[in-house]
Amino acid sequence: MTKKWVYLFDEVEAAEKYAGGTWDGVRSLLGGKGANLAEMARIGVPVPPGFTVTTEACNAYLASGGKFPEGLWEQELEALKAIERNTGKVFGDAANPLLVSCRSGAKFSMPGMMDTVLNIGLNDETAKGMVELTGDERFVYDAYRRLVQMFGNVVMGVPDDLFEEVITDARMKEGVETDAELSAEAWKTVTREFQAICRRQKGYGFPRDPFEQLRLATEAVFKSWNGKRAVDYRNAAGISHDLGTAVSIVTMVFGNMGDDSATGVAMTRNGSTGERQIEGDYLTNAQGEDVVAGIRLTKDLSELEREMPVAYAEFEDVARKLEQHYREMQDVEFTIEKGKLWMLQTRDGKRTAQAAVRIAVDMAEENLISREDAVLRVTPEQVDFFLHPQFDRKAVAAARASGTFLGSGLNVSPGAACGVVALDADLAEKWSKEGKDVVMVRPETKPDDVHGMLAARGILTSRGGRTSHAALVARQFGKPAVVGVSELQIDMNRRQMRIKDEIVHEGDWISIDGTVGELFLGKLSTTVPDIRDPWLIKLLSWADEFRTLGVWTNADYPKDALRAREYGAEGIGLCRSEHMFFEAERLPYVLKMIMTDLPIERREALEAVLPFQREDFAGLFRAMDGLPVIIRLLDPPLHEFLPNHVDLRRALSDIKIRLQHADNLEKIDELLQQFKEKEQLLKRAESLHEANPMLGMRGVRLGILVPEITTMQVRAIFEAACIVAKEGVEVHPEVMIPLTAHVNELKVQRRRLEAEARQVMTQKGQSIDYKFGTMIELPRAALTADQIAEHAEFFSYGTNDLTQTTYGISRDDAEAGFLIDYIEEGILPDNPFATIDEDGVGQLMKIGIEKGRSVRPDLECGICGEHGGDPASIALCHKLGLTYVSCSPFRVPVARLAAAHAAIMERRGHDK
């Protein structure tokens, strides 16, 4: 039995049965356009008669090297007869010709990526017949020239500009400005010239046989599935290449048959704001491509109500009916032929992030969809849009056109930023205090650049990856950032940067787009979405009802904690206490503590730092009143607080040169003092230098060997807790010991630190509800989690370091090198530093959770790496049964929605 390749629009039930009874299956078989045309016909919406050739036919055609599968052409001819019976017209008949369009339509919308041919069936004889029927020679030859032009370009491969030159000449000869003003004689002449162009270009003419036109047009649409622009679009959109396109053959209806005819496109709600109002454009006496081609000034759809009130009222009813049927905002195409409305297409409408949120909420409140569906309709990426300024689309287009696009790198922290270039952190901070907008540009950033990063509007680096220091801090503080711009060269001597052939001096304006990873010369205008959007607030409140995973935040300062709480954070999952050491008033004491060899001087230095730390922690406790606050004890190695030893060597060489040219004793004494200080710093930096500091003297190892540091921190934590508890604040400190590899490390460190905590509470006469726990960021810790859980009340997975130590690669070096190639070549499916590697790192997490809870069933488990704000990683954390995810304040709303998605999808039995 011959396979069924063709379905009439009124055979949608048969297609549905063949496709397994699901709407997704119908769309896979008939393509989005064909499925929706058939569905509109089923629910009584006026659709021109037609049929759809399946995606399976396309795939069979392509697989065979360009041969119609058995029975396809015969089924097309049978379907044509059905249309003829329905319309009373005959395909190819000179007296009463039927004209059809041949339109592409894949499962997923790919606007403009594949080919369409209109007015198939016209030739010299049928054109004469149509003139007799319509009495409108201009209309007929306008339609005829369109067929020859589209067929010549799409099917025969004739360059379209050859046809456009002829039309331009015709307008000049008749002295008119638009195609709509050309006469019937002009279109007849244009049609003949188009046919001559086809013969000259291809050596054979435009086919006069309507059936040959249809066959070749069907093949052309099949072939367009593998056209370059379609392949590129699928690559960018993540659409599979094996789906194929359907071909819909639809009876032509004409909007260019006079002033009672029109054509247009519309959306059933406002695509920019989400307001419940129809918006769109239309043209009177025009064909569909005229609306989108820009050759005529379109009219706002609201004018149609005045011009054609009956047709407009019917259109409003149809729009309402489509929304209610599809339970989604629709993007529609329509034609009015002699006052009669025809719907040519419907599909889910594209919209802005703001519109997506409002439409989802409004439709739930209109009882079109459930609240669960509303939450699922909005993507985490759309929520992220609300949290960052964006460049105005027109400004970006103008910048590209003017040649001010400079280059691109990794889009590590979303949002738009404009500012003057500052090449070091001190200058960035200085200029910011003077009221200037600054973009800080560095080869890479380090912890002592944080003050400049905080002061800057955005961050740009020539090196680094998605989890580089610049990326981590930028995301935490909501700073747009582009990193790893390999073409960017920074010349600190000349205080300038070069990219390609463009030189940008310090103080010049640049604009960076952290959402897409691009940078521009000059200042681009931005738009700032509002997190206080009432529809977003409502949607996120619904998301909170559905999610089971807690959403905490990474925050080092009270203002960040307050922002995160405003965004819905339920605790602090990570306070990096070392960031507090870099503040200007305490850094000298930190340096003294590092530089001294005398225990008494180290104690004095730490005693000077303690009040600062105590106030830091008190501020966090006040901001998070009633919520848990996890404070990670000092994690990085001590050398990170010192200048780079290479920079120190250069500074010493510079001082030696300046000494040779010193012209007085006072200057010599000053330089000698500088030399002595730099030399001492260099000796200590070199003594602390490690070949691989990530695996060296840091975390719990540092706390054990230099116990004064962490005991000072614990004293500061508990003194702060006692102070704010007396103020009436509900305090829940959780002390996190980083980088545990062996249970004995945790036992030794906890015993010492808990003794300090108890001593403080005894001295203050208060009891504080607290926990001690550890970071699981080494494979051994995960594998021995049952032993570690004996001495830890919570686990916090440091998935950044756990990924590095599981893969055995440095995240910054890898992302700047082989890792990108690995991803592009498909060796790795995803960047493991952007999304948790479920098969490797995820398995270690699972082992750790199960072993830990086998010993301590109420063990609190969370993650605090950058993965905590990644939707795919959040879904895995939900699946693994974590207590919470912790992310930067600006990712909290995103995480709330992603956690809700994970819970809803699990409840519905889907694998997210």
N, C-alpha and C positions, 0 to 999 in steps of 0.2 A: 504493500500500500504506500502510495506517495505521501511524503511528509507534508503537513499543512504549513505553508510558508506565509500565507496571506490571510488577514482577518478584516472583514468589513467592520465599520464602526459599530454596527448593531450586533456584532458577534462577540461583544466583550465578555459575556458569560462563558462562551466556549474557550476564549483565551485564558480567562481566569481559572477555569477547570484544568486546562492543560498546564498552567503555571503553578499548580499546587494550591489554588484557592486563596492566595495572598495577593494584596495590592503590590507588594514589593516584587513578587514574581511577575505580575502583569507589566510593571514598569521595566523589568529586566527583558521581557519578551518583546513588548511593543514600543519601548522607549518612553521617556517622559511625555513627549508631545503626542505620540499615538495613543498612549494609555489615557491621557487626559481628554483628548478629542472623543475617544470612545466612551469615556465615563460621562462627559458632558451630554453626549447623545442619549445615554441611558437615563439621565435624570431630567431630560426634557429641555435642555438648553439648546437654542437654535445653532446647529453646527452644519456646515455644508456637507453633503454626502461624500463619503470617501472610504478608503481602506488603508491598512498599514502592512508593509512588508517587514517581517520580523528581524530582530537582531541576529537570530540564528541563521537566517538567509545571508546576511552580510558576512558573518564569520565563515560560512561555508563557501561563499564566493571568494573571499580573500584567501582561504586555505587552499582552494583549488587553483590559485594563480590567475583568477579572473574569469571563471566560467560560472554562469548561472547554475545553481543546483537543479537537479531533475524536478520538473513540474512547476518551477517558480514562474516562468513566463506564462505558461498556460493559466495558472491561477490568477495572475495579474489581469489577463484578458477576461477571465470569467468575472472578476471583481469589477472591471470596467463596465461590463454588460449590466451588472446590478446597479451601478451608478446611473447608467443610461435609462434604465427602467424607472429609477427614482426621480430623475430630473426631467425626463421627456426629451433629452438631447442625445445626440449621437457623436461619439468621438470620431473625428476625421470627416464628418459629414459637412458638405459645403453649404447646405441649406439651413441646418439647425445644429451648429457645431457645439460640442462639449469641450471646454477647456479645463485643464487641471494644473495644479502645482505639484511639484515633487520636493518634499521637505525632509531634511535630516532630523533625527531626534534620538539621542542616546538616553540611557537610563538616568544619568545625571545631567543637569543643564550645563551646556557648554556654549553659551551665547556667542554667535558669530564665528565659531571655530570650524564648522563644517558647512556644506554647501546646500543651496536651495535654487531651484529653477521654477519660475512662474510662467503662466500663460501657455503651457505645453498644449499643442494641438493646432496652433495657428500656422498657416502657410498662405500662399497667395490666394488659393481658392476659398479656404475657410474664412480668411479675412474679408473677402468680398461678401460672403454669406452673412457675416456678422454686421457688416455695414448695412446690408438690406434689412436685417432684423432690428438693429438699434437706431438706424438713421443718423449715426454719429461717427463719421469717418475719422475725425480727429482722435476720438477715444480708441477706435479699433487699431489705428496704426501706431498710436502711443503704446498700446499693449503689445503689438507685433514687434516693434523695435526693442522693447524690454526683453522679450523672449530671445531674440537674436543676440542681444548684448549679453544676457546672463548665460545662455547656452554657449555662446562663443567663448566666454571667459571660463565658466565652470567646467564645461564638458570638453571643449576643444583646446583650452589652454591659451587662448588669444589674450594678450595683455589688455587690461581694461582701459588703460590710458589712451589706446588707439581709438576706442569708441568714444571716450569723453572728448577727444579733440574734435571729432565730427560734430558732436552736439554743441560744443563751444562755437564752432564755425557757423552752425545753423542759427544760433542765437544772434551772432554778429550780423549775419545776412539779413535777418528779419528785424534787427534793431530792438530786441527784447532782452530783459535781464534774467528771466527764469524759464525753466523748461515748460512750466504750466502755460506760458504765453505763446508757445510755438504753435503754428497752424497745422492743419491736417496735411497740407502739401509738404510742409517741412518734415513732418514725421514720415511721410511716404518716401521722401528723398533719403532721409537718414536711414530708414530700414534697408533700402537698396544698397547704400554705401556700406552698411554693416555687413550685409551678405557678401559684398565684394571683398571686404577686409578678411573675412573668414576664408574665402577662396585663396587670396594672395598669401595669407599667413600659413595655411595648412595644406594647400594643394588640393583641397576638396571643399565642397560648399556646405552651407548650413542644410541639414536634412529636411526635405519637404514632407516626408512621410511622418505623420503624427505618432505612429506606433514606434518608429525608429527613434523619434525624439524621446518618447517615454522610456524606452529600453536604455538608451544611452544615458539619460538623466539619472535613472535608477543606479546604473553602474557608477556614475560619477559621485553620487552620494556615498555609495559603499566605499569607493576609493578614498574619499575625503576623510574617512575615519583614520587613515594612516598619513594624512597630510601633516606637514611640519608644524603648522600652528596648532592643530588638534593634539598632536603628540606633546608639544611643549606645554600646552594648557593642562593636559592630564598629568604631566609630571609635576607641575606647580600645584595643582589642586589635589594631588594624591588619588587620582581616579585610575582604576585598573585599565590596562591596555587590551584586555581580552573580552571586553563587554560587547563591542560592536555597536553599530548604529542601526536603528530602524529607519524605514523610509515611509513617510505618509503621503499618499496620493489623495489630494483633496480637490473637490470641485471648485473652480475659480468663482469667486464673487468679487464684484468690482466697486471700489469706492470712488472711481473716477468717471462716473456716468452722469455727472451734472451736479447742480447745487443741492439736490436732495440725496446725494451720496457723500460718504466720508469714510475715513479710516483713522484708527488711532491706537494708542497703547495707554494702559491705565493700571494703577494699583488700587486695591480695594481699601487700603488705609495709607496714611502718609508715611512714606518710606524713610523720611528723615526724623520725624518726631514721634511717629506711632499713633498720631491722632486718628480717631475713627471718622475719616472722611475720604471719599474717593478723590484721587489726584491723577492727572494724566495730561496728555497732549493729543491733538487730533488735527486733521486737515480735511477741509471740504474738497470734493472733486479731486481725489488723489489716490494712489495706490500705497500699500503699506510701507514699502521701502522709502517713500518720500518723507515719512515722519522721522525716521531715524537717520536718513542720509544728510539732513541739514541743508538741503537745497531750497527749501521753502520755510518761512517763518511759521512755526506751529502755533496753534491757538490753545489756550487753557481749556480743559475739559468742561469747566463751568459754563463756557459760552455755548456748548452744545445744547444745554437745556433751553436756551433762548432760540437757537437756530432750528432744532429738531426736537421739540418737547416730547412727542410721542415716543420716538426712538430712545431718547435719553431716559425717560421713565422706565422703559423696558430694560435698558442697560443697568439702571440702578437695581431693579429687581433681580436681574441675573447676577450682578456682583454680590448681592446679599445672599442669594441662593448658593453661589459657589463657596463663599466663606463658610456658610453653615454646613455645607456638604463636606468640604475638605478640612474644616476646623482650623483654617490657617489663612493668613493674608495672601491674596492672589495677585499675580502679575498677569494681565490679560491683554490680548490683541483682538481687535474687532473691526468689522467693516459694516458700513450701512450702504446697501445697494438699493437705490430708488425707494428709500424710506424703510427698507427691511433690514433688521439687525441680524448679523451673523457673528458668532464667536469663533475665532480662528485658533486660539491657544489660551491655555491657562496653566500656571505653574506657581509654586511657592515664590513669593516676592522677596527680592533682596532688600536689606534694610540696614540702617546704622545700628550700632550697639544700643543707643538710647531707644530707638524705635523697637528693637527686638524685645527689650525689657518691658516697655509699656504695652506692646501688643500682647505679649504673653500674659501679663497681669490682667489686662482688660478682658481678654478672652476667657480667662478663668472666672472673672467676676460676672461675665455675661453667660456663664455656664456652657460655653462652647467646648471648653476643655477642663480637665481637672487641675487642681493645684500642683499635683505631681507632674503632669504634662507641662504645665507652665514652667516649672523649675527646669525640666529637661530641655525645654525649647531654647533656653539661654545658655550659651557656652561660657566656660570660665574666661576665655579670651575676651568675650564681650564685656564681662564684668571688669576685667583688667583695664579696658578702655576708659572707664569712668575715673580711674585713679591717676591718669597721666595726661598732661597736655599733649595735643597732637598738632602737627602742621596742617594748615589749611590746604586742601587738595589743589586749589587753583594756584596757590603760591608755589607749591612743589612743581606743578606743570610749567609755570612761568620760569622757575629757576632752571629746570632742565633745558627749556627752550633757549635760555640766555647763556647757557654754557657754564653755569656756576656750580654744577654737580662735580664734587671733587673725587669721591670714591666711596668705598664701602668696607665694612668689617663685620665682626660678630655683633648681633643685636642682643646684648646681654641684659639690658634693663630698659623697659619700654618708656616711651614718652618723647616729647620734643623739647629741645633746649636751644636757646640762642644766647650768645655772649661773646665777649672779647676774649681772645686767646691769652691765657696765663700759663707759663711754662713751669711754674713751681708752686707748691702749696702755700708758702708764705705770701707770695704776691697775689694768689687767688683770694686768700683771706683778706689781705689789705685792700684790694680793689673792691671786694664785696662790701666791706665796712664803709667804703666811700660811696656806696650806692650803685656800683657798676654790676651789670650782669656778666658773669664769667663762665667760660668753658675751660676747665683745667685740662691741659694737654701734657701728657707725660709718656716716656717710653713704656713705663709700667708704674703702678702705684705700690706703696709700701705702707705699713701701719703708721709711720710718722707723717704721711701725707693726708691723714684723715681730716685734719682741720681744714685743709684746702678743699677736700672733696665735699665736706659739709657746707662750705661757703659757696661752692660753685653751683651753677644751674645744671651743668652736665659735665661728663667726663669722657675724654678721648685718649686712647693709648695705642701705641704702635705694636705692642706685644701683649701677650696674655690671652687666656681662654675664658670660657663661660663661667668657670668657677675661680678665676683669678681674684686677687685681692680687690681689684677695681670692680669686678663684676659683683662680688659678694657685698661690698659696702654700698655700691650704687643701688642694688636691689633693696638692701635693708632700709636705706634712707629715701627710696623713691626717686633717685637721681637718674635721669636718662643717661645711658652710657653706650658707647661703641668702642670695642676693644679689638686688638689684633689686626689693625689696619697696616698690613705689611708694607704697603707703598709709602707710608708716612715716615719721613726722616726729620728728626728734631735736632737742630743745631743750637745748643745752649750758648755757645760763644757769640753767635750773631743774633741770638734771641729770635729765632724764626723757625718755621717748619716748612718742609717742602713735600708736596705730593704731586706725582707726575711732573709736569712742568710749571706748576703753580707754586709761588712762594707766598706764604702767609706770615706776616710779622706779628710779634707779640703786640697785643692791643687791637689787632684787626678783628672784625666780626666774623664768626662762623656759626653755622646751625647744624645740629646733629639730631638724627632721628633714631633713638634707641629701639623703636618698635621694629624697624626694618634694617637697621644697621648702616644708614647712609649719612654722609656729611656734605654740606654745601657751603660755599663762600657767601658771606653776607648774612643778613638778618631776614629770616622768613617769618611771616605772621603765623600765629598759633591760635588754636581754639582750646578752651579748657572745659572739659566735661565736669559735671558736679556729682560728687559721691552722695550728696544729700537728696538726690533725685527720689521723690516719694514712691515711684513705682519700683525702683531698685531696693529701697528699704523694705518694702512689702514683700518683694520676691525673696530677699535673703531671709526674712523672718519665716517664710514658708520653708525655705531650705533648712533652716535650723530645726524645724519640727520633724524633718525626715532623716536627717543625718544622725549617726550614732558615734561618729568619730569626733573627738574634741579638736578644736582649733585654737592653738596657743600662738605666741609670737616670740620672735627673737628681738630683744630690746635691751640696750645698754644704758639708756638715759630716760629719765622720767617723761620727757616730752614725747618720746617715741612710744613709751608704754601707754600714755594717755591717748595718743592717736590710735594705737592698736586696739585699745579698749573701745574707743569710739567706733572702730570698724568691726567690733564684735569678738575680739580675742577673749579667751576664757582663762588666760594665765600666761606667764612668761615661761617658755620652754628653754630659753637660752639667754642668759646675760653673760656676755664676754667681759669678765672683770678686767682683762688686760687693757681693753680700750681706754679704761679710766686712768691708766697709768700715764697716758700720753698727754694729758692736760698740762698746759704750760706751767701752772703753779706747783705741780707735783713731780714733773719729770726730773728736775734737779735732784730731788731726794731719791728717786728711782735710780738715777745714774750713780749717785753716791753709794747706794746699797750694792750696786753691781761692781763698782770700782774698788771698794775697800776690801782689805784682807783681814781687818780687825772685827771680831764678832760684836764688840761694843758699838763700833761705828755703824755696823749693819743694823743693829737693833735701834739705834738712834734714828737712822734714816727711815726705817719701817714705822717707828712710832710717829714720825712726822707725816707719813702717808696715811696712817690709820684714820685720823679724823676725816680726811677727804673721802676715803672709801666708805666710812660709816655714813656720811651724809649722802653719798651716792645711793647706797642700799636703802636708806630711809626714804629717799625720794621715790624709789621704785615701789617700796612697800605701800607708801601712801597712794600712789597712782593705781595700784592693783588691789586695793582694799578688799579683802575677802577672797582673793584668788591666789593660787600658788605662784611662787616666783622661784625658778631654778637658776642658781648662780653657779657658773662654772669657775672653779678656781684656776689660777694662772696656768695657761696652757702652752704658750709659745716659749722657745728657748730664749735665754737672757740676751743673746747677741742681737736679737731683733730690736732691742731698745737702744742699741749703740749705732753710731754711723757705720756705713759699709766700710770694711777694711781697705778695699780698693780706693774708695773716695778719700779715706784718711791718708793713704800713701801719696795720692796726688796732692792733697793739701799740704803735706809735709814738704814735698818737692817745691811747691809754690812758695812756701815760707822761706826755704833756703835761697831761692832766687831773689826774693824780696830783701833778704838780709844782705845780700851782696850789693844791693843798690841803696841800702838805708843810709841817710845822710846826717843822722844825729843819734846820740846815745839813747835818748828817750824812745825813739823809734826802734832801735835795736833791742832795748829791754822789753818793749811791748811784743815784738816778734819772737824773742826768745821764750817769753812766757807762753805765747800761743803754741810755739813748737813743743814745749814741755807738755802742755795739756794734750795736744794732739798725739804726741808720742805715747803718753800713758793710755789714751783711748785705744790706740792701735795695738799696744801690747795686750790689753785686756780683750779686745775684739778678736785678735788672732788666737789667744788662749781659749776663747770660747767657740772659735770657728769649728764647724763640723762639715764633713763632706756631704752628709745627707741629714740635715737638721730635722726633717720630718720624722725620722726614725731615731732621733738622738735624745739629748738631755732636755726633755720637755714633759709636760703633763705630770702624772703622778711621780715620775722619776725625779723631776725637779723638786717636787714637794717633799719627797723623802730625803733627798740629799741637801736641800736648803730649807729645812722645815720652818724657819722663821717667817718665810713669805706667806705660806698658806695658813699658819696659825694666826698671823696678823689679819688675814682676810676673814677667817672664821670669827675672830673676835669682833671685827667690824660688822659682820653680818648679824651676829647675835646682839651686839650692843644696839645696833640700829633697830632690830626687831623689838627689843625691850622698850626702847624710846617711843616708837610709834604705837606699840600696844598700849602704853600708858595714855596715849592720846585718844584711845578708843578705836584704833584701826585694827581690823582683823588680819593677822599676819600668818602666812604659811610659807616660811623659807624652806627651800630644798637645796642642799649643798651637793654639787656634782664634782666628782673627782675624775679628771680626764685621763684618757689613754691607758686604762688598766689592761694589762696583758695576763697577769697571774693573780690569783685570788690573794696571795700573800701580800702583794703590793697594796691591795685595797684594805686588808686587815690592819696592816701597819699604819697606813695613813688615816683610816677612819678612827682607829683607837686614839691616836694622838689628837686629831681634830675634834672628836666628840668630847674628849676630856676638856678641851679649851671651851667648847660650847657650854658644857655643864658648869664650868667655873664662872663664866659670864652670867649665866642665869642665876647661879647662887649669889653672886655679888650683887646682882640687881634685884634679887628677891622675886623673880618672875619665872613662870613656866611657859615656854613657847612650843607650839605644835610644829615639829620639824621632821625632815627626812634627810637621810644621807643616801646617795646613789652614785652611779658611775656612768661614764660614756662607754658604749660598746662600739669601738671603731677599729678594732683589730680582730682578725679571724679567730685567733686563739680565745679571745674573750667570748665570742659567740659560741664557740664549740665547748667551752667550759662554763657556760652560763649558769648551770645548776650550782656549781661551787661558788660562783661570784654572788648569786642571789642569796646565799646564806648571810652575806654581809652588806647587801644593797637593797634598799626599799624601792628603788626605781632604776630602770634602764633608760638611757637616752641614746638612740643610735646616731652616731656621727657619720652619716652616710657618705659624706665627701671623703673622709679619710678611709672609711671602710671600703669604698670603691677603689681608692688608690692601692690599698694594701691587699685587696683581693685580686685586682688585675696586675699589680706589680708595675704600675705606670704612674708617672707624675702628671697630674691633671694639666698644669700650665704648659709643660713641655709637650705633652701629647697633643693638646688642642692646637698648639702652634705648629705641630709637625704632622706625624703620621695619622693621627686619629681622624682628622677631616677626610683624608684619603680613604681610610677604612670605611667610613660611613658612606661616602660617595660611591665606593665600589661594592657596597653591600656586604663587606666582611663583617661589620657590626650593624645590626638593624637600627640602633639608636645610639646617641652619645650617652654613655653610662653616667656622665657627670651632670647631665640634664634630666635624665629619667632613670630611676633605679633599675638595675639589671636584675630582673626577677629570677632568672635561672641560676645566677651566681650569688650576688649580694643578697637578693631576696631570700634565697635558701638559707644563708647564714642568719639572716634576721629571724626567719621562721624557727630555725633550730634554737636560737637564743631565747625567743619568746617561750617556746614550748618547754625547754629545759628550765628556764628561770621560773616559770609559773608552776612547774612540777614541784618545786621547793617552796615557793611563795605564791600561792594562788592569786593573791590580790596585788601582785607586782604591777606597778605602773610602768607602761612602756610607751615611748614616743620616739619621734625623730626630730632632730634640730638642724640638720644640714639644709642646703639649698633645695634639696628634693622636696622639702615640706611644702613648697608652694607650687609644685608641678602636678597638674591634674592626674596624669597617668600614674605617677608615684603615689599620690593620695589614694587612688583606687586600690593600689597594691597594699597600702597600709591598712585600709579598711578590710581588705580580704584577709590580711594576717592577724587582724584583731588587736591592733595597737590602741592605746588609750587616746592618743592625740597625735597631731602633727603640729610642728612649730615652724613658722615662716616669718619673713619680714612683715612689718606692719602693713605695708602696701599690698601684700599678697593675701592678707587675712580674708577679705571678702571673696576673693577667688577660691581660696581653700574651703570656705564655708559652702560655696556652691558645688565645688568638685566633690566634697565629702557627701553632700546630699545626692548627687548623681550616682555615686558608688552605691549608696544604700538603696536607692530606688531601683537601680538596675539589678542589684542582687535580689531584691524582693520580687522583681518581675521575672527572675530566672534567666537574665542575660549576663553574659560575660563581658564586662565593660571593656 
